[in-house]
């Protein structure tokens, strides 16, 4: 999703059409999603037809229809986003809430999405029992998906696709002897090593941190064989229904651990800010922050959650001037969003901080690369 947003942020088109539809994850609520989509597409059709020539309108509307006509709404998350130009149409299911709307401009409306994604903890949860392993992708407290045999991401995998069953405990003669302590230890080590190979293959594409769920014994085995144990941000050993419970049941059960990780990020952030201040690699003046971000010098941007600032921005002069009226001509209503996009576009990180940690007199700080 981050890669998709990056591509969309870099796209200029006339028109760039962004359509956002509120959707639902479960039946029967998602029965209304096709109607909601149809309503927003009607709004988009009316605007595109009225604002652009017939050829442009026909090209975009036919492409949108082609991409949406066979959508399976059983796989919806919380928002369905459609980004369309005369060259391409992307349909993205998102685990965040947005306002239903149609936006037509020369750039896609990704700023709010970038903020939401940057402020979220995005992670894999590896669920382990002695008999099977599951893999769930989540953002904050919302499931994005659970990997299964039909998942396109697992096509042509070199390792075993999730969910993974452990057949090694029962592959030889007498079950009683197979379950002797030493032999079972060996089988479990082998099984969790296979599980980790699959985790690492999928990790290589997205590089998400891991939350490991299971009983203490199985977690210990997995940590011992994991190729990248530093990626494990938390372990949870007190959940039930690991094999049969829903993905949301699992994700609900790891939230305390996820919040603990988020807190550790905030504490680490304060340390990094002070360290950068001591080496003259910290920018807190908004004009200086903007210029450094625009020039690609931003390593990590720290922003107080909810902070927005209207401003007049001159990219050619690389200047930013505060404005009181966000609706005035030439004023960008969210200059902080512009800075965030510059930092992310140039490979930097963005960390959103609680209001109680970053005060109103220092709502933003940029650690620079040089």
C-alpha positions in Angstrom: 0.0 0.0 0.0 2.9 2.4 0.8 4.4 1.6 -2.6 1.0 2.3 -4.3 0.6 5.6 -2.4 4.2 6.6 -3.4 3.4 6.0 -7.0 0.2 7.9 -6.8 1.8 10.9 -5.1 4.3 11.1 -8.0 1.7 11.1 -10.7 0.5 14.2 -12.4 -2.6 13.9 -14.7 -5.3 16.0 -16.2 -7.6 14.9 -14.8 -6.6 12.9 -11.7 -9.8 11.4 -10.3 -9.9 10.2 -6.7 -13.1 8.4 -5.5 -13.5 7.3 -1.9 -16.3 4.9 -0.8 -17.1 3.8 2.7 -17.2 0.0 2.8 -17.7 -2.8 5.3 -15.8 -5.9 6.2 -18.6 -8.3 7.0 -22.0 -9.6 5.9 -24.7 -8.3 6.0 -23.3 -4.7 6.2 -21.3 -5.2 3.0 -24.5 -5.8 1.1 -24.9 -2.1 0.9 -21.3 -1.5 -0.5 -22.2 -2.1 -4.2 -24.9 0.6 -3.9 -22.5 3.0 -2.2 -20.0 2.4 -5.0 -22.6 3.0 -7.6 -23.6 6.3 -6.0 -20.1 7.6 -5.9 -19.4 6.5 -9.5 -22.5 8.4 -10.6 -21.2 11.5 -8.9 -17.8 11.0 -10.6 -19.5 10.4 -14.0 -21.5 13.6 -13.8 -18.5 15.7 -12.9 -16.1 14.2 -15.4 -18.7 14.5 -18.2 -19.4 18.1 -17.3 -15.8 19.2 -16.8 -13.9 17.4 -19.6 -14.3 16.6 -23.3 -16.2 13.6 -24.5 -13.1 11.5 -25.4 -11.4 12.1 -22.1 -14.5 11.4 -20.1 -15.3 8.2 -22.1 -11.8 6.9 -21.7 -11.7 7.3 -17.9 -15.2 6.2 -17.2 -14.9 3.0 -19.3 -11.6 2.2 -17.5 -13.2 2.7 -14.1 -16.2 0.5 -15.1 -13.8 -2.2 -16.3 -11.9 -2.2 -13.0 -14.9 -2.2 -10.7 -17.5 -4.3 -12.5 -16.3 -7.6 -11.0 -15.3 -6.4 -7.5 -16.0 -9.0 -4.8 -17.3 -7.0 -1.9 -16.8 -9.9 0.4 -13.1 -8.8 0.6 -13.8 -5.1 1.4 -12.0 -3.3 4.3 -13.1 0.1 5.6 -12.6 2.2 2.5 -12.5 1.5 -1.2 -10.4 4.1 -3.1 -10.3 4.5 -6.8 -7.6 6.5 -8.6 -8.2 7.1 -12.3 -6.6 8.9 -15.1 -6.7 8.5 -18.9 -3.6 6.1 -18.5 -4.5 3.9 -15.6 -7.0 3.0 -12.9 -6.0 1.7 -9.5 -8.5 0.2 -7.0 -7.3 0.0 -3.4 -9.0 -1.5 -0.3 -7.8 0.4 2.8 -8.0 -0.3 6.5 -8.7 3.3 7.4 -11.8 5.5 7.5 -12.2 8.3 5.0 -15.0 10.7 4.0 -17.0 9.6 0.9 -16.1 12.0 -1.8 -15.0 12.5 -5.4 -11.9 14.7 -5.9 -10.8 15.9 -9.4 -7.5 17.7 -9.7 -4.1 17.4 -11.4 -2.9 15.2 -8.6 -4.5 12.3 -6.7 -6.0 13.0 -3.3 -3.5 11.0 -1.2 -2.5 13.4 1.5 -5.0 12.3 4.2 -4.2 8.7 3.3 -0.4 9.3 3.7 -1.0 10.9 7.1 -3.1 7.9 8.3 -0.7 5.3 7.0 2.3 7.1 8.5 0.7 7.3 11.9 -0.2 3.6 11.9 1.7 0.6 13.3 1.7 -1.8 10.3 2.8 -5.3 11.2 2.5 -9.1 10.7 1.2 -11.3 13.4 2.7 -14.8 13.3 0.3 -17.2 15.1 1.9 -20.5 16.3 0.6 -23.7 17.7 2.3 -27.1 17.7 0.0 -28.1 14.8 -0.2 -25.1 12.6 0.9 -21.5 11.9 -1.1 -18.5 10.6 0.0 -15.1 9.3 -2.1 -12.0 9.6 -1.3 -8.5 8.3 -2.7 -5.7 10.4 -2.6 -1.9 10.8 -3.1 -0.7 14.4 -6.2 -2.6 15.5 -7.5 -3.5 12.1 -7.0 -6.6 10.1 -5.8 -6.0 6.5 -5.8 -9.7 5.6 -5.0 -13.2 6.7 -2.8 -15.1 4.3 -4.3 -18.2 2.7 -3.7 -20.6 -0.1 -5.6 -18.4 -2.6 -3.7 -15.2 -1.8 -1.9 -13.8 -4.9 1.1 -12.8 -2.7 1.8 -16.5 -2.1 1.7 -17.5 -5.7 5.0 -19.1 -6.8 6.5 -19.0 -3.3 9.7 -20.9 -2.8 8.6 -21.8 0.7 5.3 -23.2 2.1 2.3 -21.0 1.8 0.2 -20.0 4.9 -1.6 -21.4 6.8 1.1 -24.1 7.4 0.2 -27.4 9.0 2.7 -29.4 11.0 2.7 -32.9 9.7 6.1 -33.9 11.0 4.9 -34.9 14.5 2.9 -37.7 13.0 5.0 -39.0 10.2 6.5 -42.1 11.7 5.1 -45.3 13.3 4.0 -45.1 16.9 2.6 -41.7 17.9 3.6 -42.2 21.5 7.3 -42.6 20.7 7.2 -39.7 18.2 6.0 -37.5 21.0 8.9 -38.2 23.3 10.4 -35.0 24.6 13.6 -35.0 22.5 11.9 -36.0 19.3 9.1 -33.5 19.7 11.6 -30.7 20.4 13.4 -31.6 17.2 10.1 -31.7 15.2 8.9 -28.4 16.6 12.3 -26.8 15.8 12.1 -28.1 12.3 8.5 -26.9 11.9 9.0 -23.4 13.2 12.1 -23.1 11.0 9.9 -23.9 8.0 7.4 -21.3 9.2 10.1 -18.7 9.6 11.4 -19.3 6.0 7.9 -18.5 4.8 7.6 -15.4 7.0 11.0 -14.1 5.8 10.1 -14.6 2.2 7.0 -12.5 2.6 8.8 -10.1 4.9 11.3 -9.4 2.1 8.7 -7.6 0.1 7.2 -5.3 2.8 9.7 -5.5 5.7 7.0 -5.3 8.4 7.8 -5.8 12.1 6.5 -9.1 13.7 4.2 -9.8 16.6 4.5 -13.5 17.6 1.6 -15.2 19.3 1.6 -18.6 20.9 2.3 -20.3 24.2 5.6 -19.4 25.8 7.2 -22.7 24.7 6.4 -22.2 21.0 7.4 -18.6 21.1 10.7 -19.6 22.5 11.3 -22.2 19.8 10.4 -19.7 17.1 12.7 -17.0 18.5 15.5 -19.5 18.5 15.2 -20.3 14.8 14.1 -16.9 13.5 16.5 -15.6 10.9 15.7 -12.0 11.9 14.8 -12.0 15.6 15.3 -8.2 15.8 12.2 -7.8 13.7 10.1 -9.2 16.5 8.6 -6.2 18.3 6.4 -8.1 20.7 5.3 -11.5 21.9 1.9 -12.5 23.3 1.4 -15.8 25.1 -2.0 -15.5 26.7 -4.4 -15.7 23.8 -6.9 -18.5 23.2 -8.5 -20.0 20.1 -5.2 -19.6 18.1 -6.2 -22.1 15.4 -10.0 -21.5 15.1 -10.3 -17.9 16.3 -11.0 -15.1 13.7 -8.1 -12.9 12.5 -9.8 -10.0 14.3 -9.9 -12.0 17.6 -6.1 -12.4 17.3 -5.5 -8.8 16.4 -7.7 -7.6 19.3 -5.6 -9.7 21.6 -2.3 -8.1 20.6 -3.3 -4.5 21.0 -1.7 -4.0 24.4 1.6 -5.3 23.0 1.3 -3.0 19.9 0.6 0.0 22.1 3.7 -0.9 24.1 5.7 -0.9 20.9 4.2 2.5 19.9 5.2 3.9 23.3 8.8 2.6 22.9 8.9 4.4 19.5 7.9 7.7 21.2 10.5 7.3 23.9 13.1 6.5 21.3 12.0 9.5 19.2 12.7 11.9 22.1 16.1 10.5 22.5 16.8 10.8 18.7 15.6 14.4 18.7 17.9 15.4 21.6 20.8 13.6 20.0 20.2 15.4 16.7 19.9 18.7 18.5 23.4 18.2 20.0 24.9 17.6 16.5 23.1 20.5 14.8 21.1 18.1 12.7 17.7 19.1 14.0 15.3 21.6 12.4 12.3 22.9 14.3 11.6 26.2 12.5 8.8 25.4 9.9 10.6 27.3 7.1 13.8 25.4 7.7 11.9 22.1 8.0 10.2 22.7 4.7 13.4 23.6 2.9 15.3 20.6 4.2 12.4 18.3 3.4 12.1 19.7 -0.1 15.8 19.3 -0.7 15.7 15.6 0.3 17.7 16.2 3.5 15.0 14.8 5.9 15.9 11.6 7.6 13.1 11.4 10.2 10.2 13.8 10.6 8.5 14.0 14.0 5.0 15.6 14.0 2.5 16.2 16.8 -0.6 14.2 16.0 -3.3 16.5 14.5 -0.9 19.3 13.7 -1.9 21.3 10.5 -0.8 24.7 9.4 -2.1 26.8 6.4 0.7 28.5 4.5 1.8 30.0 1.2 4.4 27.8 -0.4 6.7 28.9 -3.2 8.5 25.7 -4.4 10.8 27.7 -6.8 12.1 29.9 -3.9 11.7 27.0 -1.4 9.9 29.3 1.0 6.9 28.8 3.3 5.0 31.7 4.9 2.3 31.2 7.5 -1.3 32.1 6.5 -4.3 32.8 8.6 -7.0 31.9 6.1 -6.7 28.4 4.7 -9.2 29.2 1.9 -7.4 32.3 0.6 -5.9 32.3 -2.9 -2.5 30.6 -3.1 -2.7 29.2 0.4 -2.1 25.5 1.0 -4.5 24.4 3.8 -2.2 21.8 5.1 1.5 22.7 4.6 2.4 19.9 7.1 1.0 17.4 4.6 3.3 18.9 1.9 6.3 18.4 4.2 5.3 14.9 5.1 5.0 14.0 1.4 8.4 15.5 0.6 10.1 13.5 3.4 8.4 10.2 2.4 9.1 10.8 -1.3 12.8 11.2 -0.6 13.0 8.0 1.5 12.6 9.5 4.9 10.5 8.3 7.8 7.6 10.1 9.5 6.7 9.5 13.1 3.5 10.9 14.6 3.9 11.9 18.3 1.2 12.2 21.0 0.2 15.7 21.9 1.3 15.2 25.5 4.9 14.5 24.3 5.3 17.2 21.6 4.2 20.5 23.0 2.4 23.3 21.1 5.5 25.4 20.9 7.4 22.6 19.2 4.9 20.6 17.1 7.3 19.5 14.4 11.0 18.5 14.3 13.1 17.2 11.4 16.3 15.1 11.9 18.4 15.7 8.8 20.8 13.4 7.0 23.6 16.1 7.1 
